Every structure is written in structure tokens, then in C-alpha cells.
């Protein structure tokens, strides 16, 4: 029974999540207004704006605000019309992966394993067993 209680979100975590959601919606609404200003002769119906905001929110959850904003700016610069969510999604940049993350993602090759073992053996010879 205790495990079920631990899995439930607390009121404070729900409140934090709700506030974050509201902040993101306000931010996206401002981005929508800025984007609409670039196309003054193409008025979007309110229902379309709402649908787009939902799609944009999903993209932000998926890729983060930074990558979404880059894609939105690219779509606005490239397009002659207000960009659809699909057009924005196609322009989302790949995530930046640090060298450490890249190294951690790559599987060890047999050559690397052999070199590591040879290094350890040499280290034992030079420093003794306490080195490892």
C-alpha cells in the first residue's frame, strides 16, 4: 500500500507541473502572435490557432523550447505562408550531443577493450596492484 502512495504525485509537484504548463502556453501564445504578425494578410481562424498551439506544445515537450524556437524561426523565414506544425517539425535541428555523451553511446570495439586491458596490465607493472 505504501508503494502506491509513493508513486502518486504530490500536490506541490502537480502545482509545479500546472504552472510550467501555463507558462509554456503563454510563451507559445506569444510566439503564435509574433508569427501571425509576419503574415498580416493571412488571418488564422481561432480554432486553427488552438489546434496549432496544441501541436506546438507537443513539439516543445518532445524537443524542448530551444530547438522548437529554432525550427519556428526557420519556418517563418523560409515560408510564404503561416507554417503548419508539420513544416515546423521538419525543421527541428538535431540535438547537440557532447563528446562525452557520444562516447558513452558508442559500443566498445574489441580493439578498444584489448587496448584498455593492455593499459591496465602495464599500469599494474609500473604502479603495482594498488593502482587499480
C-alpha positions in Angstrom: 0.0 0.0 0.0 2.9 2.4 0.8 4.4 1.9 -2.7 1.1 3.2 -4.3 1.3 6.3 -2.2 4.9 7.0 -3.2 4.0 6.6 -6.9 1.3 9.4 -6.7 2.4 12.9 -7.5 2.3 15.3 -4.6 0.1 18.4 -4.6 3.2 20.6 -4.9 4.5 18.6 -7.9 1.1 18.8 -9.5 1.0 22.6 -8.9 4.6 23.0 -10.3 3.6 21.0 -13.4 0.4 23.0 -13.9 2.4 26.3 -13.6 5.0 25.1 -16.1 2.2 24.1 -18.5 0.6 27.5 -18.2 4.0 29.3 -18.7 4.6 27.2 -21.8 1.2 28.0 -23.2 1.7 31.7 -22.6 5.1 31.6 -24.2 3.7 29.7 -27.2 0.8 32.1 -27.5 3.3 35.0 -27.7 5.2 33.0 -30.4 1.9 32.5 -32.2 1.2 36.2 -32.1 4.7 37.0 -33.3 4.4 34.5 -36.1 0.9 35.8 -37.1 2.4 39.4 -37.3 4.7 38.2 -40.1 1.7 37.2 -42.2 -0.7 40.1 -41.6 -2.8 39.2 -44.7 -3.3 35.5 -43.6 -5.6 35.5 -40.7 -5.9 32.1 -39.0 -9.3 31.1 -37.6 -9.3 30.8 -33.8 -9.8 27.0 -34.0 -6.7 26.7 -36.2 -4.7 28.7 -33.7 -5.9 26.4 -30.8 -5.0 23.3 -32.8 -1.6 24.7 -33.7 -0.9 25.6 -30.1 -1.7 22.0 -29.0 0.7 20.7 -31.7 3.3 23.2 -30.8 3.1 22.3 -27.1 3.6 18.6 -28.0 6.7 19.6 -30.0 8.1 21.6 -27.1 7.6 18.7 -24.8 9.3 16.4 -27.3 12.3 18.5 -28.3 12.5 21.5 -25.8 11.9 25.2 -26.2 15.2 26.0 -27.8 15.1 23.5 -30.7 11.4 24.3 -31.3 12.1 28.0 -31.4 14.9 27.5 -33.9 12.6 25.4 -36.1 9.8 28.1 -35.9 12.2 30.9 -36.9 13.5 28.8 -39.8 9.9 28.1 -40.9 9.0 31.7 -40.7 12.0 32.9 -42.7 11.5 30.2 -45.4 7.8 30.3 -45.8 5.4 32.4 -47.9 2.5 31.4 -45.7 2.0 30.7 -42.0 3.8 27.5 -41.3 1.9 24.3 -40.4 3.1 22.3 -37.4 4.4 19.7 -39.8 6.5 22.2 -41.6 8.0 23.4 -38.3 8.6 19.8 -37.2 10.6 19.1 -40.3 13.0 22.0 -39.5 13.8 20.9 -35.9 17.5 20.7 -35.5 19.2 17.5 -34.3 20.1 17.7 -30.6 23.6 18.7 -29.8 25.5 15.8 -28.3 28.6 16.4 -26.2 31.7 14.4 -26.9 31.2 12.5 -23.6 27.6 11.6 -24.5 28.7 10.5 -27.9 31.5 8.4 -26.4 29.0 6.8 -23.9 26.6 5.9 -26.7 29.1 4.1 -28.9 29.7 0.5 -28.1 33.2 -0.6 -27.2 35.1 -2.2 -30.0 37.2 -5.3 -29.4 40.3 -3.2 -30.2 39.4 -0.7 -27.5 38.8 -3.5 -25.0 42.1 -5.1 -25.8 43.9 -1.7 -25.5 42.2 -1.0 -22.2 43.3 -4.4 -20.8 46.9 -3.8 -22.1 46.9 -0.4 -20.4 45.7 -1.9 -17.1 48.4 -4.6 -17.3 51.1 -2.0 -17.9 49.8 0.1 -15.1 50.0 -2.9 -12.7 53.6 -3.5 -13.7 54.5 0.1 -13.1 52.4 1.0 -10.1 51.6 -2.3 -8.5 48.2 -3.8 -7.9 47.1 -0.8 -5.7 46.9 1.4 -8.7 43.6 -0.3 -9.8 
